[in-house]
Amino acid sequence: MRIAFVSLALLLFSTSIAAAESCPAFKASTMVVTGIDPVHWRTDYPRNFPNPRDDQPWESIKFRNEPTKYMQAVLDTARPFFKNTDGRLTGTGSEPWWISEWLDYGTSGREALMGLTKERGPKAGDLSETSTDGAQVWAVGFYNTSGAAVFGEIFAEPCNPSLPVNLKFPDDTASIKFLFTDASTDEVPYLKDAPVYNALIDPLGSSSQSLPVGQRTKRPLRLLQVDIAVKDSRSFETGWVFGTFVWRGPPKGDQLFDNLVPVSLQWGNDPGVYDDQSIKQSWVNADLNGVTFGWAKRPSMGFMGRANGPADNVRSSCLSCHSAARSPRASIGLLGSSFNMEHLDDTQAVKRHVDIWFQNIKSGQLFQPTEPAAATLDYSLQLEAAAFRVCSACEAGDLTGPTPSICRSTGFYNRPKCSSSDTATPVKRLLQSMAPPRQ
């Protein structure tokens, strides 16, 4: 047994596009759109965990010494399986990468053409020195065989997912995430001539607004960044290594993977470090100074020199954001967005921010332990979002039947049965007003 689960489910699901196909009691999938042939990403999770002795291509590389080589080795495991086909990100159909169930619900739920969810909207100056408010970011993330086997246990009963109290992904788990934006290339010059992808997204300018799914239209996006995450035991600080690539022109090769430039790699949050000169647990590509960071509103990629990606909150870092994954979410959220970046010279404000948000949390440890939680989630914001959405669907009456056990254990919804649709209007209005989470 490689992870701390009560039992190993041996059920093999059939490939599906959404929770709608695997859970007949769910009737509100955002991927079901009249006249659209939806993308078919895999949810037929593996029945067994890979052999822990199997060598992975990144394991022979010391990420602290050779960050770009390590990042490339991880990226190369995905390269053969994803491509741009007629303006859509597609797989081979048998790619060893799987998506999470239950992200196809709510105003930020998966759209049909590529299975993207709506992400945090970048603020002015986030993507480039000249970028303004209003751009949207949409993304789709995948887990490899080791990680997907964990999802197979959680979603063994798709209508009644189950989270262990102490979730732990096995070593060799890897995740890859593609992030797209509708930002103008006039404002984000490094995306000039990037290939165009099409997705059903919100109207132009609705960056962080939560709009009814019916308002989505087919609009062009460009690949902005690709994130990777690896469960690597050599990261004694957190157990994880997170990295980010950015698409940078001019186009070359396959115009997808061949244009990805490493931005940063992170294996720890540098707790107790309050200046940008003492960061030891992140690597940031100095060649991108002036391209993805290095101006007044974004002096560094992540907070005080830590690792991050262009689409990500400069007040945070890759690991900081994901280390807050838990169910239910802590009351303070996961972005720490209240910090005023104009106060970087306020030593007490910086210390308070760092001490809360930049801890080295390991598998099994809980972010904000003074607040009870039903489950630690080992850096998986996808699972946090899935748990929230299945319970939201139950409360709104878009999932019928018995209330999933996960909703009762987390306190999201405690009634024996999900709401009926004729009594759920106020909840549905609340769901429409929710801002999209960063996953």
C-alpha positions as CSV (number, residue, x, y, z in Angstrom):
1,M,0.0,0.0,0.0
2,R,1.6,3.2,-1.1
3,I,-0.8,5.8,0.2
4,A,-2.8,6.2,3.4
5,F,-6.3,5.2,2.1
6,V,-8.8,2.9,3.8
7,S,-9.0,0.7,0.7
8,L,-7.9,0.5,-2.9
9,A,-10.8,0.7,-5.3
10,L,-10.5,-1.8,-8.2
11,L,-13.2,-0.3,-10.3
12,L,-12.2,0.9,-13.8
13,F,-14.4,3.6,-15.1
14,S,-15.2,4.0,-18.7
15,T,-13.8,7.1,-20.5
16,S,-16.2,10.1,-20.0
17,I,-16.3,13.8,-20.7
18,A,-17.7,14.9,-17.4
19,A,-19.4,13.9,-14.1
20,A,-22.6,14.0,-16.1
21,E,-21.8,10.7,-17.8
22,S,-20.4,8.8,-14.8
23,C,-23.1,10.1,-12.4
24,P,-26.6,10.0,-14.0
25,A,-28.1,11.9,-11.0
26,F,-26.1,15.0,-12.1
27,K,-27.9,17.1,-14.7
28,A,-26.1,20.4,-14.9
29,S,-22.7,19.7,-16.5
30,T,-21.2,22.8,-18.1
31,M,-19.6,20.5,-20.8
32,V,-23.0,19.5,-22.2
33,V,-23.8,22.2,-24.8
34,T,-26.3,21.7,-27.6
35,G,-24.5,21.4,-31.0
36,I,-21.0,20.9,-29.5
37,D,-19.0,17.8,-29.6
38,P,-17.2,18.0,-26.3
39,V,-13.6,17.1,-25.7
40,H,-13.1,13.6,-24.3
41,W,-10.4,13.7,-21.7
42,R,-9.9,10.6,-19.7
43,T,-11.6,9.8,-16.4
44,D,-11.1,6.0,-16.6
45,Y,-8.8,6.1,-13.7
46,P,-6.1,3.3,-13.3
47,R,-7.1,0.4,-11.2
48,N,-3.7,-0.1,-9.7
49,F,-0.7,2.0,-8.7
50,P,2.5,1.8,-10.7
51,N,5.5,-0.1,-9.4
52,P,7.2,2.3,-7.0
53,R,10.6,1.0,-8.3
54,D,9.9,2.2,-11.8
55,D,12.4,4.9,-12.8
56,Q,11.1,8.3,-13.9
57,P,13.1,10.5,-16.3
58,W,13.4,13.3,-13.8
59,E,14.7,11.2,-10.9
60,S,18.3,11.2,-12.0
61,I,18.4,15.0,-12.2
62,K,19.1,17.2,-9.1
63,F,16.4,19.9,-9.4
64,R,18.3,22.3,-7.1
65,N,21.4,22.2,-9.4
66,E,19.8,21.7,-12.8
67,P,16.3,23.2,-12.6
68,T,15.7,23.7,-16.3
69,K,16.9,20.1,-17.1
70,Y,14.6,18.7,-14.4
71,M,11.6,20.8,-15.7
72,Q,12.2,19.6,-19.3
73,A,12.4,16.0,-18.3
74,V,8.9,16.3,-16.6
75,L,7.5,18.2,-19.6
76,D,8.8,15.6,-22.0
77,T,6.6,13.0,-20.4
78,A,3.6,14.9,-21.7
79,R,5.0,16.1,-25.1
80,P,4.0,13.0,-27.1
81,F,0.4,13.1,-26.0
82,F,-0.9,16.6,-26.5
83,K,-1.2,18.7,-29.6
84,N,-3.1,21.6,-31.3
85,T,-5.7,20.1,-33.6
86,D,-7.8,22.6,-35.5
87,G,-7.7,25.1,-32.8
88,R,-8.3,22.7,-29.9
89,L,-5.9,21.1,-27.4
90,T,-6.4,17.4,-27.9
91,G,-4.9,14.2,-26.7
92,T,-4.2,10.9,-28.4
93,G,-7.2,9.2,-26.8
94,S,-4.9,6.9,-24.9
95,E,-2.7,9.5,-23.2
96,P,-1.6,8.5,-19.7
97,W,-3.0,11.6,-18.3
98,W,-6.4,12.1,-16.5
99,I,-8.6,15.0,-15.5
100,S,-10.6,15.3,-12.3
101,E,-14.3,14.6,-12.0
102,W,-16.7,17.3,-10.9
103,L,-15.0,20.4,-12.3
104,D,-17.8,20.7,-14.8
105,Y,-20.2,22.7,-12.6
106,G,-20.8,26.3,-11.7
107,T,-20.0,29.6,-13.4
108,S,-16.3,28.7,-13.7
109,G,-16.9,25.1,-14.6
110,R,-15.4,23.3,-17.6
111,E,-16.3,24.6,-21.0
112,A,-17.0,22.0,-23.7
113,L,-14.4,22.5,-26.4
114,M,-11.2,21.9,-24.4
115,G,-12.5,21.2,-20.8
116,L,-11.1,24.5,-19.4
117,T,-12.1,26.0,-16.1
118,K,-12.0,29.7,-15.5
119,E,-9.1,30.9,-13.3
120,R,-8.2,34.0,-11.4
121,G,-8.4,37.0,-13.6
122,P,-5.0,38.8,-13.9
123,K,-4.7,42.3,-12.6
124,A,-3.2,45.2,-14.5
125,G,0.6,44.7,-14.7
126,D,0.5,41.0,-13.9
127,L,1.1,39.5,-17.4
128,S,3.3,42.3,-18.6
129,E,4.2,45.9,-17.9
130,T,1.6,47.0,-20.3
131,S,-1.2,44.5,-19.5
132,T,-4.5,45.9,-18.2
133,D,-7.5,44.5,-16.3
134,G,-10.0,42.4,-18.1
135,A,-8.2,39.5,-19.6
136,Q,-9.5,36.0,-18.8
137,V,-7.4,32.9,-18.0
138,W,-8.8,29.4,-18.6
139,A,-7.0,26.2,-17.8
140,V,-7.1,22.4,-17.8
141,G,-5.0,20.2,-15.6
142,F,-4.0,16.5,-15.7
143,Y,-2.5,13.9,-13.4
144,N,-0.3,11.0,-14.5
145,T,-0.9,7.3,-13.7
146,S,0.3,7.6,-10.1
147,G,-1.9,10.6,-9.3
148,A,-4.9,9.3,-11.3
149,A,-4.9,6.1,-9.3
150,V,-5.6,8.3,-6.2
151,F,-8.5,9.9,-8.1
152,G,-9.8,6.4,-8.9
153,E,-10.2,5.7,-5.1
154,I,-11.9,9.1,-4.5
155,F,-14.3,8.8,-7.4
156,A,-15.0,5.1,-7.2
157,E,-18.6,6.1,-6.7
158,P,-18.9,9.2,-8.9
159,C,-22.1,10.3,-7.3
160,N,-20.7,9.8,-3.9
161,P,-17.0,10.7,-3.9
162,S,-15.0,10.0,-0.8
163,L,-12.0,11.8,0.7
164,P,-9.6,10.2,3.2
165,V,-8.8,12.3,6.3
166,N,-5.1,12.3,5.4
167,L,-4.8,12.2,1.6
168,K,-1.3,11.5,0.3
169,F,-0.2,11.2,-3.3
170,P,2.5,8.6,-3.9
171,D,6.0,9.6,-5.1
172,D,6.2,9.9,-8.9
173,T,2.9,11.6,-9.1
174,A,3.1,14.3,-11.7
175,S,0.6,16.9,-12.9
176,I,0.6,19.2,-15.9
177,K,-1.6,22.1,-16.5
178,F,-2.2,24.3,-19.6
179,L,-3.3,27.9,-19.1
180,F,-4.7,30.0,-21.9
181,T,-5.6,33.7,-22.1
182,D,-7.6,36.1,-24.3
183,A,-5.1,38.9,-23.4
184,S,-4.2,41.1,-26.4
185,T,-0.7,40.5,-27.9
186,D,-0.3,44.3,-28.0
187,E,-0.4,44.2,-24.2
188,V,1.5,40.9,-23.8
189,P,4.2,41.0,-26.5
190,Y,5.7,37.6,-25.8
191,L,2.5,35.9,-27.0
192,K,2.8,37.5,-30.5
193,D,2.2,34.9,-33.2
194,A,1.2,32.2,-30.7
195,P,-1.2,29.6,-32.1
196,V,-4.9,30.3,-31.5
197,Y,-7.1,27.9,-29.6
198,N,-10.9,28.2,-29.5
199,A,-13.0,27.7,-26.3
200,L,-16.5,28.6,-25.0
201,I,-15.6,31.4,-22.6
202,D,-17.1,34.5,-21.1
203,P,-17.6,37.8,-23.1
204,L,-14.6,40.0,-23.6
205,G,-13.5,42.0,-20.5
206,S,-15.2,39.7,-17.9
207,S,-11.9,38.8,-16.2
208,S,-13.0,37.9,-12.6
209,Q,-16.8,38.2,-13.1
210,S,-18.9,35.1,-12.6
211,L,-21.4,35.0,-15.4
212,P,-24.2,32.5,-16.3
213,V,-22.8,29.7,-18.5
214,G,-25.4,30.6,-21.1
215,Q,-23.4,33.8,-21.9
216,R,-20.4,31.9,-23.0
217,T,-19.4,32.2,-26.7
218,K,-16.7,30.7,-28.9
219,R,-13.7,33.0,-28.6
220,P,-9.9,32.7,-29.3
221,L,-7.3,32.1,-26.7
222,R,-3.5,31.7,-26.7
223,L,-1.5,29.4,-24.6
224,L,0.1,31.5,-21.8
225,Q,1.8,29.1,-19.5
226,V,2.2,25.4,-18.6
227,D,2.5,24.4,-14.9
228,I,4.1,21.2,-13.7
229,A,4.0,19.6,-10.2
230,V,5.9,16.5,-9.1
231,K,5.8,14.5,-5.8
232,D,9.5,14.1,-5.2
233,S,10.9,12.7,-2.0
234,R,14.1,14.7,-2.5
235,S,12.1,17.8,-1.7
236,F,12.4,17.3,2.0
237,E,11.0,20.8,2.5
238,T,7.5,20.0,1.2
239,G,7.6,16.8,-0.7
240,W,6.7,18.6,-3.9
241,V,8.4,20.4,-6.8
242,F,6.4,22.9,-8.7
243,G,7.4,24.6,-11.9
244,T,6.1,27.0,-14.6
245,F,6.8,27.5,-18.3
246,V,5.7,30.5,-20.4
247,W,4.9,30.5,-24.1
248,R,7.3,32.9,-25.8
249,G,7.6,33.7,-29.5
250,P,8.6,33.7,-32.2
251,P,6.9,30.4,-33.2
252,K,9.2,27.4,-33.8
253,G,8.9,23.6,-34.1
254,D,5.5,22.3,-33.0
255,Q,4.6,25.9,-31.7
256,L,3.4,24.3,-28.5
257,F,6.1,22.5,-26.4
258,D,8.9,23.9,-28.5
259,N,8.0,27.5,-27.5
260,L,7.8,26.8,-23.8
261,V,10.5,28.6,-21.8
262,P,11.1,27.8,-18.1
263,V,10.0,30.6,-15.8
264,S,10.6,29.2,-12.3
265,L,10.9,26.1,-10.1
266,Q,10.1,25.8,-6.4
267,W,10.5,23.1,-3.8
268,G,10.0,25.2,-0.6
269,N,8.4,28.5,0.5
270,D,11.5,29.9,2.3
271,P,9.6,30.3,5.6
272,G,11.0,33.1,7.7
273,V,12.6,34.9,4.8
274,Y,11.5,38.5,4.5
275,D,13.6,39.9,1.8
276,D,14.2,39.1,-1.9
277,Q,17.9,38.5,-1.5
278,S,17.8,35.4,0.7
279,I,15.5,33.1,-1.3
280,K,17.0,29.6,-1.4
281,Q,14.1,27.3,-2.2
282,S,13.1,28.8,-5.6
283,W,14.8,29.2,-8.9
284,V,13.6,32.0,-11.2
285,N,14.9,32.5,-14.8
286,A,16.8,35.7,-14.8
287,D,16.6,35.9,-18.6
288,L,12.9,36.7,-18.3
289,N,13.5,39.9,-16.3
290,G,11.7,42.6,-18.2
291,V,9.5,40.0,-20.0
292,T,7.4,38.2,-17.3
293,F,8.6,40.3,-14.3
294,G,10.7,43.3,-13.4
295,W,8.4,46.3,-13.3
296,A,6.7,48.3,-10.6
297,K,3.6,46.2,-10.3
298,R,5.5,42.9,-10.7
299,P,9.0,43.4,-9.3
300,S,9.4,39.6,-9.1
301,M,7.6,36.5,-10.3
302,G,6.3,35.5,-6.8
303,F,6.3,37.2,-3.5
304,M,9.7,38.7,-2.6
305,G,11.5,36.6,-5.3
306,R,9.7,33.3,-4.9
307,A,8.7,31.2,-7.9
308,N,5.4,31.8,-9.7
309,G,3.9,32.0,-13.2
310,P,2.7,35.1,-15.2
311,A,-1.0,34.3,-14.6
312,D,-0.4,33.9,-10.8
313,N,-0.8,36.2,-7.9
314,V,2.4,38.1,-7.3
315,R,1.5,38.1,-3.6
316,S,1.8,34.3,-3.5
317,S,3.9,31.6,-5.0
318,C,3.3,28.2,-6.7
319,L,3.7,26.2,-3.5
320,S,2.0,28.8,-1.2
321,C,-1.2,28.7,-3.1
322,H,-1.4,24.9,-3.3
323,S,-0.3,24.2,0.2
324,A,-3.6,25.7,1.4
325,A,-5.5,22.8,-0.2
326,R,-7.9,21.3,2.3
327,S,-11.6,20.5,2.7
328,P,-13.3,22.7,3.7
329,R,-11.1,25.6,2.7
330,A,-9.6,27.7,5.5
331,S,-11.6,30.9,6.3
332,I,-8.7,33.1,5.1
333,G,-8.8,31.5,1.6
334,L,-5.7,30.6,-0.3
335,L,-4.3,33.7,-2.1
336,G,-3.4,36.1,0.5
337,S,-4.5,38.8,-1.9
338,S,-5.0,41.5,0.8
339,F,-1.3,42.4,1.0
340,N,-0.7,45.8,-0.6
341,M,2.4,45.4,-2.9
342,E,3.1,49.1,-2.2
343,H,4.0,48.1,1.3
344,L,7.0,46.0,0.6
345,D,9.1,48.3,2.7
346,D,6.8,47.7,5.7
347,T,8.8,45.0,7.5
348,Q,6.0,44.1,9.9
349,A,3.5,43.7,7.1
350,V,5.9,41.6,5.1
351,K,6.6,39.4,8.2
352,R,2.9,38.9,8.9
353,H,2.2,37.9,5.3
354,V,5.2,35.5,5.0
355,D,4.5,33.9,8.4
356,I,0.9,33.0,7.3
357,W,1.3,32.1,3.7
358,F,4.9,30.8,3.2
359,Q,5.2,27.7,5.3
360,N,6.7,24.4,4.3
361,I,3.7,22.1,4.7
362,K,4.3,18.4,4.1
363,S,1.8,15.7,3.1
364,G,-0.6,15.1,6.0
365,Q,0.0,18.5,7.5
366,L,-2.9,20.9,7.6
367,F,-2.9,24.5,6.5
368,Q,-4.4,26.6,9.3
369,P,-4.5,23.7,11.8
370,T,-6.5,25.7,14.3
371,E,-9.5,25.4,12.0
372,P,-10.8,21.8,11.8
373,A,-10.9,20.1,8.4
374,A,-12.4,16.9,7.1
375,A,-9.4,16.2,4.9
376,T,-5.9,17.4,4.1
377,L,-5.5,17.3,0.3
378,D,-1.7,17.2,-0.3
379,Y,-1.5,20.3,-2.5
380,S,-4.4,19.4,-4.8
381,L,-6.6,22.4,-5.4
382,Q,-8.4,20.3,-8.1
383,L,-9.7,18.0,-5.3
384,E,-10.7,20.9,-3.2
385,A,-12.7,22.4,-6.0
386,A,-14.3,19.0,-6.9
387,A,-15.5,18.5,-3.3
388,F,-16.9,22.0,-3.2
389,R,-18.7,21.7,-6.5
390,V,-20.3,18.3,-5.9
391,C,-21.7,19.6,-2.6
392,S,-22.8,22.8,-4.3
393,A,-24.6,20.8,-6.9
394,C,-26.3,18.8,-4.2
395,E,-27.4,21.9,-2.3
396,A,-28.7,23.5,-5.5
397,G,-30.7,20.5,-6.6
398,D,-28.5,19.9,-9.7
399,L,-27.4,16.6,-8.1
400,T,-30.3,14.4,-6.9
401,G,-30.5,11.5,-4.5
402,P,-28.7,10.9,-1.2
403,T,-26.4,13.6,0.0
404,P,-22.7,12.6,-0.8
405,S,-20.9,11.6,2.3
406,I,-18.2,14.1,1.5
407,C,-20.7,17.0,1.9
408,R,-21.8,15.8,5.3
409,S,-18.2,15.2,6.6
410,T,-17.0,18.6,5.5
411,G,-20.1,20.4,6.7
412,F,-21.0,21.8,3.3
413,Y,-24.5,20.2,3.3
414,N,-25.9,18.1,6.1
415,R,-29.3,17.1,4.9
416,P,-29.9,13.4,4.1
417,K,-30.9,14.1,0.5
418,C,-29.9,16.8,-2.0
419,S,-32.3,19.7,-2.5
420,S,-35.0,19.4,-5.1
421,S,-34.8,21.8,-8.0
422,D,-38.0,23.6,-7.1
423,T,-36.5,24.6,-3.7
424,A,-33.0,25.5,-4.8
425,T,-33.4,28.9,-6.6
426,P,-31.7,31.0,-3.8
427,V,-28.7,28.6,-3.8
428,K,-28.5,28.8,-7.6
429,R,-28.4,32.5,-7.4
430,L,-25.6,32.3,-4.9
431,L,-23.6,29.9,-7.2
432,Q,-24.0,32.4,-10.0
433,S,-22.4,35.1,-7.9
434,M,-19.3,33.1,-6.9
435,A,-15.9,34.2,-8.1
436,P,-13.9,31.6,-10.0
437,P,-11.4,29.8,-7.7
438,R,-7.7,29.4,-8.6
439,Q,-7.0,25.7,-9.1
